[in-house]
């Protein structure tokens, strides 16, 4: 649900969900848990994730560009330049956004408790929240819950942790990769949450990625910024940007590889590719769990003036209610794609515009393809995996954007969630 959601419904998983929770490799230097501390209405439902990180863990991240950010976002924004983390505390069911000084007090108390628990400076504690906007949490509720959880931290509690940060998500989201980095095996594992209020103005609602690679914080920040642009900034469910969008990437250094000091170092390339793969996997899972979604849509844009222009065109298509409802209704109305390209505000050559759906060329060079038969396109739209390709004919810029269809289920979820 949108960031105002209190918790996910207990209904069936999205029809686009993975068949099973993936194998997630433990990351040396990372222990975590998912616990229930009574923030969700349903008794016993996990609503708190706690992560303990090894000393000297590097951290980087990206945060919402919303002008109404949550108190946890403000805290993380101030601490990220320090580049070091020992703990991450995340709650669901309450966004701690638009709560004024009360929200700041919750953050302060939570940070104080975690810093005391792990014996670290306050600046090395990071926090995030997701759920209802505008409802204060009792100021010590989260912080006072932490001490009792210390003995439950484990290196393999990924599913519990992923479940603890869910709101209207219908399945927990995780991804993991291992790679060879200069002769050393390195692990990257992460979790994410998101289902509604998803638009790429930073990232998804919440995402946390961990690696045992040794990376200097400035290099890690550059890598995370690039990976975010190619993953979470390329998804949209409903064009609404959350107050709480947070992606944090922590590198413990426990793998013992030769430390990466510069993201431009060729030796860093395998890690960058694997990080982008993990983050893209998580981002696509968010779209597959889009509220009410029945179809997963990939939009490839080419021939744009730049990669940034291609992404804007792709997002104009992906965010169009007319395009999304046509796909939900399995209607091959390609004129709506033309409309969306035209409104994107980027250069496009009307007389060179080409559109294909499901690999079937519909228009070429601004004209309907001779002999075009809608039958195979209609058949493609009856499936769950939809592919749209657009070439706007002005340059070499390319981008891929992921979205889902817009169904009555989205309305039902967002009309009824507080009741």
Residue pairs with C-beta under 8 A, 6 or more apart in sequence:
1 8
1 167
1 168
1 195
1 196
1 197
1 291
1 413
1 414
1 417
2 168
2 196
2 197
2 238
2 240
2 242
2 291
2 414
2 417
3 95
3 97
3 130
3 131
3 133
3 197
3 205
3 242
3 243
3 244
4 95
4 131
4 132
4 133
4 197
4 417
4 418
5 131
5 132
5 167
5 168
5 195
5 196
5 417
6 40
6 41
6 93
6 94
6 131
6 132
6 167
6 417
6 418
7 40
7 41
7 42
7 45
7 47
7 92
7 93
7 131
7 166
7 167
7 168
8 166
8 167
8 168
8 169
8 170
8 195
9 168
9 170
9 413
10 42
11 170
12 170
13 170
13 171
14 170
14 171
14 288
14 289
14 290
14 293
15 293
15 294
15 384
16 288
16 289
16 293
16 294
16 295
16 296
16 384
16 404
17 170
17 171
17 288
17 289
18 171
18 285
18 288
21 159
21 162
21 171
21 172
21 174
22 174
22 175
22 176
23 176
24 156
24 158
24 159
24 174
24 175
24 176
24 189
25 176
25 178
25 187
25 189
26 155
26 156
26 187
26 189
27 155
27 187
27 188
27 189
27 210
27 211
27 212
27 252
27 254
28 54
28 155
28 187
28 212
28 252
28 254
28 255
29 53
29 54
29 57
29 212
29 252
29 253
29 254
30 51
30 52
30 53
30 54
30 155
30 189
30 210
30 212
30 250
30 252
31 51
31 52
31 153
31 154
31 155
31 157
32 49
32 50
32 51
32 52
32 153
32 154
32 155
32 157
32 158
32 161
33 49
33 50
33 149
33 152
33 153
33 154
33 157
33 160
33 161
33 164
34 46
34 48
34 49
34 157
34 159
34 160
34 161
34 162
34 163
34 164
34 165
35 46
35 47
35 48
35 49
35 50
35 145
35 149
35 152
35 160
35 164
36 43
36 44
36 45
36 46
36 47
36 48
37 47
37 48
37 91
37 141
37 142
37 145
38 47
38 141
39 47
39 48
39 91
39 92
39 93
39 94
39 131
39 137
39 141
39 142
40 46
40 47
40 92
40 93
41 93
46 160
46 163
46 164
47 91
47 92
47 93
47 164
48 89
48 90
48 91
48 92
48 142
48 145
48 149
48 164
49 88
49 89
49 90
49 91
49 161
49 164
49 165
49 208
50 87
50 88
50 89
50 90
50 114
50 146
50 149
50 153
51 87
51 88
51 89
51 90
51 161
51 208
51 210
51 250
52 86
52 87
52 118
52 153
53 85
53 86
53 87
53 88
53 210
53 250
53 252
54 252
54 253
54 254
55 86
55 120
56 84
56 253
57 84
57 85
57 86
57 250
57 251
57 252
57 253
58 83
58 84
58 85
58 215
58 216
58 217
58 220
58 250
58 251
58 253
59 80
59 83
59 84
59 85
59 126
59 217
59 220
59 248
59 249
59 250
59 251
60 80
60 83
60 217
60 220
60 221
60 223
60 224
60 225
60 248
60 249
61 76
61 80
61 126
61 221
61 224
61 246
61 247
61 248
61 249
62 202
62 203
62 224
62 225
62 228
62 232
62 245
62 246
62 247
63 69
63 73
63 76
63 77
63 80
63 202
63 203
63 245
63 246
63 247
64 73
64 201
64 202
64 203
64 241
64 242
64 243
64 244
64 245
64 246
65 201
65 202
65 241
66 73
66 201
66 241
66 242
66 243
66 245
68 97
68 98
68 243
69 77
69 97
69 243
69 244
70 95
70 96
70 97
70 98
70 103
70 129
70 243
70 244
71 96
71 97
71 99
71 103
71 104
71 106
71 107
71 129
72 96
72 107
72 127
72 128
72 129
72 244
72 246
73 128
73 243
73 244
73 245
73 246
74 104
74 107
75 107
75 111
75 126
75 127
76 126
76 127
76 128
76 246
76 248
79 123
79 124
79 125
79 126
80 221
82 123
82 124
83 217
83 218
83 220
83 221
84 123
84 124
84 217
85 124
85 125
85 126
85 248
85 250
86 118
86 120
86 124
86 125
87 114
87 115
87 117
87 118
87 120
87 124
87 125
87 126
88 125
88 126
88 127
88 128
88 208
88 248
88 250
89 110
89 111
89 114
89 125
89 126
89 127
89 128
89 142
89 146
90 127
90 128
90 129
90 130
90 164
90 165
90 206
90 208
91 128
91 129
91 130
91 131
91 137
91 142
92 129
92 130
92 131
92 164
92 165
92 166
92 167
92 193
93 131
93 132
93 167
94 129
94 131
94 132
94 135
94 137
95 129
95 130
95 131
95 132
95 133
95 243
95 244
96 103
96 106
96 107
96 129
96 137
97 103
97 129
97 133
97 134
97 243
97 244
98 133
98 134
98 243
99 106
99 134
99 135
99 136
99 137
102 136
102 139
103 136
105 139
106 136
106 137
106 139
106 141
106 142
107 127
109 139
109 140
109 142
109 143
110 125
110 127
110 142
110 143
110 146
111 122
111 125
111 127
111 143
112 122
112 143
113 142
113 143
113 144
113 146
113 147
114 125
114 143
114 146
115 121
115 122
115 124
115 125
117 146
117 147
117 150
118 125
126 248
128 206
128 244
128 246
128 248
129 244
130 165
130 167
130 193
130 205
130 206
130 242
130 244
131 167
132 418
133 243
158 174
158 189
158 191
159 172
159 174
161 191
162 172
162 173
162 174
162 191
162 192
162 193
163 172
165 191
165 193
165 206
166 172
166 193
167 193
167 195
167 205
168 195
168 196
168 291
168 413
168 417
169 193
169 194
169 195
169 289
170 195
170 289
171 285
171 289
172 191
173 191
173 192
173 193
173 194
173 282
173 285
173 286
173 289
174 189
174 190
174 191
174 192
174 282
175 189
175 190
175 277
175 278
175 279
175 281
175 282
175 285
176 187
176 188
176 189
176 190
176 278
177 187
177 188
177 189
177 274
177 277
177 278
178 185
178 186
178 187
178 188
179 185
179 186
179 188
179 270
179 271
179 274
180 186
180 270
181 213
181 255
181 257
181 267
181 270
181 271
182 257
182 258
182 267
184 255
184 256
184 257
184 258
185 255
186 211
186 212
186 213
186 255
186 257
186 271
186 274
187 211
187 212
187 255
188 209
188 210
188 211
188 213
188 271
188 274
188 275
188 278
189 209
189 210
189 211
189 278
190 207
190 208
190 209
190 210
190 249
190 278
190 279
190 282
191 207
191 208
191 282
192 204
192 206
192 207
192 208
192 282
192 283
192 285
192 286
193 204
193 205
193 206
193 207
193 286
194 204
194 205
194 206
194 207
194 237
194 286
194 289
195 237
195 286
195 289
195 290
195 291
196 237
196 238
196 240
196 290
196 291
196 410
196 413
196 414
197 205
197 237
197 238
197 240
197 241
197 242
198 204
198 205
198 235
198 236
198 237
198 238
198 240
198 242
198 286
198 287
198 290
199 236
199 237
199 238
199 239
199 240
199 241
199 319
200 232
200 233
200 234
200 235
200 236
200 315
201 233
201 241
201 245
202 228
202 232
202 233
202 241
202 245
202 247
203 228
203 232
203 233
203 245
203 246
203 247
204 232
204 235
204 245
204 247
204 282
204 283
204 286
205 242
205 244
205 245
205 246
205 286
206 244
206 245
206 246
206 247
207 232
207 246
207 247
207 248
207 279
207 282
207 283
208 247
208 248
208 249
208 250
209 247
209 248
209 249
209 250
209 275
209 278
209 279
209 282
210 249
210 250
210 251
210 252
211 249
211 250
211 251
211 252
211 255
211 271
211 275
212 251
212 252
212 253
212 254
212 255
213 251
213 253
213 255
213 257
213 260
213 271
214 251
214 253
214 255
214 256
214 257
214 258
214 259
214 260
215 223
215 251
215 253
215 259
215 260
215 268
215 271
216 259
216 260
216 261
216 262
219 260
219 261
219 262
219 263
219 265
219 268
220 249
220 251
220 263
222 263
223 249
223 263
223 268
223 271
223 272
223 275
224 247
224 249
224 275
226 263
226 272
226 276
227 272
227 275
227 276
227 279
228 247
228 279
230 276
230 279
230 280
231 276
231 279
231 280
231 282
231 283
232 247
232 279
232 282
232 283
232 286
233 311
234 283
234 311
234 314
234 399
234 400
234 401
234 402
235 283
235 284
235 286
235 287
235 401
235 402
235 403
236 287
236 315
236 318
236 319
236 401
236 402
236 403
237 286
237 287
237 290
237 291
237 293
237 403
237 404
238 290
238 291
238 406
238 410
239 319
247 279
249 275
253 259
258 267
260 267
260 268
260 271
262 268
263 272
283 402
284 296
284 402
287 293
287 296
287 402
287 403
287 404
288 296
288 404
290 403
290 404
290 410
291 409
291 410
291 413
291 414
292 406
292 407
292 408
292 409
292 410
292 411
292 412
292 413
293 404
293 405
293 407
293 409
293 410
294 328
294 384
294 404
294 405
294 407
294 409
295 327
295 328
295 383
295 384
295 385
295 386
295 404
295 405
296 384
296 385
296 386
296 402
296 404
297 318
297 324
297 327
297 386
297 387
297 388
297 402
297 403
297 404
297 405
298 385
298 386
298 387
298 388
298 400
298 401
298 402
299 314
299 317
299 318
299 388
299 389
299 390
299 400
299 401
299 402
299 403
300 314
300 387
300 388
300 389
300 390
300 398
300 399
300 400
301 310
301 311
301 313
301 314
301 317
301 389
301 390
301 391
301 392
301 397
301 398
301 399
301 400
301 401
302 310
302 389
302 390
302 391
302 392
302 396
302 397
302 398
303 352
303 354
303 391
303 392
303 393
303 394
303 395
303 396
303 397
304 310
304 313
304 346
304 347
304 348
304 392
304 394
304 395
304 396
304 397
304 398
304 399
305 346
305 347
305 394
305 395
305 397
306 395
306 397
307 397
307 398
307 399
308 397
308 399
309 346
309 347
309 395
309 397
310 346
310 392
310 397
310 398
310 399
311 399
311 401
312 344
312 345
312 346
313 340
313 341
313 344
313 346
313 348
313 390
313 392
313 399
314 390
314 399
314 400
314 401
315 344
315 401
316 340
316 341
316 343
316 344
316 345
317 323
317 337
317 340
317 341
317 344
317 388
317 390
317 401
318 324
318 401
318 402
318 403
319 403
320 336
320 339
320 340
321 406
322 333
322 336
322 339
322 340
323 336
323 337
323 340
324 403
324 404
324 405
324 406
325 405
325 406
326 332
326 333
326 336
327 381
327 386
327 405
328 405
328 406
328 407
330 378
330 381
330 382
331 381
332 357
332 362
332 374
332 377
332 378
332 381
334 355
334 357
334 362
334 363
337 355
337 388
337 390
338 353
338 355
338 363
341 348
341 353
341 390
341 392
342 348
342 350
346 392
347 392
347 394
347 395
348 392
348 393
348 394
349 366
349 392
349 393
349 394
350 366
351 365
351 366
351 393
352 365
352 366
352 391
352 392
352 393
352 394
353 363
353 365
353 366
353 390
353 391
353 392
353 393
354 361
354 363
354 364
354 365
354 389
354 390
354 391
354 393
355 361
355 362
355 363
355 388
355 389
355 390
356 362
356 388
356 389
356 390
357 377
357 380
357 381
357 386
357 387
357 388
357 389
358 376
358 377
358 379
358 380
358 381
358 386
358 387
359 380
359 387
360 376
360 377
360 380
361 369
361 372
362 368
362 369
362 372
362 377
363 369
365 393
380 386
380 387
386 405
